[in-house]
């Protein structure tokens, strides 16, 4: 296939500003149409990174020819090869199931879904239709994250015992948050204005535990190379009482031979996220550091010894979510492990256990998608 007819469903997630441009950079992509989802609560202001602002910006920048008020109508009237799904998290499942019924491949922004039950519904629909689904993780396209995986697998730090991951900013629409692809000066959003966005609404899939702890679930599952067995989660709203979603969260996950801690914060100002990730091993510690030229991995090996690792360039033509997905569709070869559907069901199972625990205040078992749900 030389050309791929591509559309967008959902402008609620500001990552669309980056992801859509990555697809737009591909010569194989032909934009067909776009549509937003209908939010449970209308937004009060068209500020930078809100849904209407995102949509207008990208339609003009990328030359998307059509816009629909209803995404279901768009699927009925247009032909697509790929739909990019960047809606509020709670609508991922319905959109993917509808796309699968139309024979459309989907690229879903992280996390895969708000629950393992939704993720399984998506996977079943995709498998039944014979289509493909990938889950986009921004960290997948960071060379240092792949370097960390190689360092761990090489045995430099011995057997990994613990993973720590922390991510934070001042909230998705906070004054201290910055997002790739666009920049604009504007007055900060007020509490009521932010409350009207899905990010601060539990029912829509908002909150820091889904927004940020999901990264820790993915990276620990990938870096450790084994699935977690249980998780305990905590989430709270410390500074965002205008909404009902959490603005700080923690998940502690038990693996067969290691443990992991994931932290997410929407109350953290710039400069507080160094290091981003740490893996403690039996013979040393590997740290994912933010340097002047980007992230890199440094291993501390005891006795004052340390070793920095050079990042290898990502495979040519597969340096982005768009390039990797289109390559996989063209060749039939697997997409990168971290965006693969089955891998992401296991990631979602970890996140799901942590979220359930945050309600029950008990340790929750990580369910096995393949064994428990006949996949």
N, C-alpha and C positions, 0 to 999 in steps of 0.2 A: 504494500500500500504506500503510494507516494504522498498522498494527502490525507490528513485527518481532520474531519469536521468536529470542531470543538465548541462547547458552550459552557456557561457558568450558571450554577444554581447557588444562590446565597452570597450576600455581600456583608453579612453581619460580622464575619471574622476579618480583621484588617490584614491578615496574612495574604488575602487575595491580591493585595497591591503588589506583592512580590511574586506570588505563584503565577498569576495571570501574565505578568510580564515575561516570566521564564518560558511559558508556553508561546507567547507572542514572538519570542526571539527565534523560535524554531521554524525553519523554512517549510516544514511539512504541515504546519497548522493553518487551517482556514477557519476563521471565526464565523460562527453562524448566528448565535443569539445568546441572550442572557436573561435571567429572571432572579428576583430576590424572593426570599420566603416572607411570609406574613408574620410579623412579631406578635407575641401575645399582648405587648404593651407598645403603643406607638412611641417612637423616639421624639423627644421634645425639641431637639436642636440638630441641625446639620453641621456638626463640628468635624474637624479632621478625624478620620478613621471611623466615623459612624457609617451606617450602611448606605444611605443615600449619597453621601460624599464619596465613598468608595466606588459606587456604581457610576456616578457621573464622571469621575476622574478616569476610570478605566475605559469607559465607552469612547471617550474622546481620545485618550492616548493610544488605544489599540485599534480604534476604528471598528468596534463591534457593531454590526449593522442593525440589529433588532433588539428590542427589549420587550419583555412580556410582563404583565402584572401578575400572572399566575404561571408558576413553573410547570404545573401539570398540563396546562394548555400548550405551553411551549413544547413539551415532549410529544404531545399529540400531533402538532402541526409541522415540526421540523425534524430533520434527520441528523443524527449525531454519531460520531465514533467514540468521543470522549466527553464526559461531563466532569468539570471541576467543581467539587462540593466544598463550599466554604461558608456554610450556614451556621446558625447556632447549633451546638452539639446535640441537643435533643431532637433535631430534625434529620440527622444523618440517616437513620434507619429508613424512614419513610421515603426519602429521596433515592437512596440506593436501591431499595426494593422496586420502586417505580422505574428506575433506569434499567435495571436488569430485565424487567418485563418487556422493555423496548429493545433489548439486545445491545445496550450501550455500556461501554467500559467506564469505570469511575475512578477518579483520583480524589480521595477524601482527606481533608486536613485533619491533623492530629487533634485530640485522641480519636480513635476509631469510632467510639460511641460513648454514651453516658453509662452504659451497663453491659455486662457480658450477654444478657438476654438480647439486647438490641444488636450487639455485634454478631451473635449467632444467627439472628434473623437476616442480617445483611449477607453473611457468608452463605447461608443456605440458598438465598435468592440468586446470588452470583453463580454458585455452582450449578444450580438447576438450569440457568440460562446459558451457561458456557461462556460467560463474559469474564472480564478481569477487573480486579479491584486492588488498588495500592493505597497505602496510608502515608501521607507526607509528614516527615519529621525534619524540621530545619537543621537539626544536629547531624542528620545523615550526610549533609553536604558540607560538613566541616571536616577537613582532612585530619585534624588532631583527634577527633573522636574515633576515627579509624586507626590512627596511630596508637591510641590507647588500647584498642582491641589487640593489635599486633604485639604490643609490649607485654600485655597480660599473657597472651598465648605463647610467647617466646620463653616464659619462665624466668625473666629477668628479676622479677620481684617475688619469685616463688609462687606458692599456691595462694590465690586470692582469698582473703578472709572477710573483708568488709568493703562495701562500696558506699560512698557518701556523695549525694548530689543536692545542690541547692540552686534554686533559680528565683529571681525576684526583681521587681521594679515597683513603681507607684500605682500599679493597676493598668489594665489594658487601655483605658482612656484617661489615665492620670498625667499630670504635668511632667513627670519624670520619665515617662515611657517613650521610646523611639522605635519606629518600625521601618524596615527596609523598603526602599523604593520611592518614597515620597517624603517631603518635609514641608511644613507650613507653620508659620507663627499664628497663634490664635489664643484667645483668652481661655484659661482653664475651664473645664466643664464644672458646673455646680453639682452638689450632691443629688438634688432631684433630677437633674439632667442625666447623670450617670445611672441613677436608679432605674430610669426608664429604658436603659439598654439591657440586652439579654445577659451581658456579662455578670451583672449583679443579681440575677434571678435564678434560684435553684431549679425551678421547674423547666427553665430553658437550657439547663446544663451549664450554668455559669458557676464561677467560683475558682479559687486558686488550686484546689485539690485536683480538679480535672484539667485546669490550664497548665499547671507546672509539675505536679507530682507525677503526671503521666510520663514526663521525660525520664525521671528516675526509674520508673518501672521498665521503660524501654531499654535504657542504657544498661541497667543492672542485668536484665535478662540476656542482652546481647553480649556484654563484656564477660559475664560469668559463664555463659554457655550452658546454663541449666535453669530449670523452671522453679520458681518459688513454691513453697508449700503452704505458707500462711502469711497473714499480714494484719497489722494493727494500725488504725488510722485515727487521727485527731484533726479536727478543723474548727475554726472559730472566726468570729467577726470582731476585730479589735478596733478598726478605725473607719469602717464603711457601713455604719448603721442605717444609711439611707436605703440599702438593699438587704436582701435576706441571704445572700450567698456569702461563703467564707472568704476572708481576705488573707488568712494565714492557715497553713496546713502542714501536716507531717504524716508520712507513712513509714513504718518499720516493717520490713519484709524478711522472713526467714527462708533461706535456701537450704538445700541438702547439706552443703559444705561451706556456707558463708551466710552473711546477713547484709542488709542494705538499709540505708536511711535516705528518704527523699523529703526535701523541704520545698514548699512553695510559699511565696510572699508577695502580696500586693502593697506592702507598706515599707518597701526597701528603696532607698535612694541610690543614685548612680555611684559606682565605685566600690560597692560593698560585695561584689560577686567574684572575688578572687580568693581562693581558686574556685572553679566551677564544679570540678569533680575530683574525687580522691579514691584510689583503690589501695587498700592496705593488704600486703602479702606477707608470707612467712619469711621472706628475705629482703623486703624493701617496700617502699611506698611509691606509687606512681600518681602524679598530680597533673591535672589538666589546668594549665595556667593561661591567663590572658596577657600576651605580650604586645609590644608596639606594632608587630607585623602580623598579629592575629594569635590564635590559640596554638599552644605547643605542649608537649608532654615532657615532664622532667621526673626522673626516678631518683629517689633518695635511697642509698644502698647501705647505710651505716658507716660508722667511722669517718664521717665527713665526706664520703664519696657521693657524688651525684652525676647523673648522665642525662643530657638533653637529647631528644630524638627528633630527627628531621622528618617533616611530613612529606609523604609522597603525593604527587599530583593525582587527582581523581582520574579515572579512565576517560580518555578523550571521547566526547560526545555523550557521556553519561555523568556529567558533573552536576546536573540539576535534576529535580524531580521530573521535569518535562522530558529531558533527554533520556533519562533512564527508563521511564515508562514507555515512551515511543519506541525506544530500542527494543524493549521486551516484546511489545506488540508486533513489531516488524519481524523479529527473528524467532520468536517463540522461546528465547532463552529467559531464565529467571531474572526478575528484577532484584535489586539489592535486598539482602536479607531483612533489613530493618523496615522496608516498605511492603514486604510480602504479607498477604492476607492471613495466612495460617500463623505466621510468627506474631502478627499483631493481635490475633485472638488470645495468644498466651500472655502478651503484654496487657491486654484488656482484662484478663482474668486476675492479674495481680492488682491492677487499679481498682477493679470491681470489689475485690476482697477488702482493700483499704477503705473504700467509700462505705461499704456495708459496716465495717467496724466502727467508722466514725459515728454511725447511728446507734449501734448496739453497745458500744463501749466494751466489746469483747474481741479477742483474737478470732479472726475468721479464716477458714481454710480457703486456699486458692483452688478453684474448681478446674478440672481438666476438660477443656472444650471437646477434645476428640472422644474421650471415654464416656463422659457424662451426657453428651448430646448427640451421639450417633453420627458424628460428622466423618 
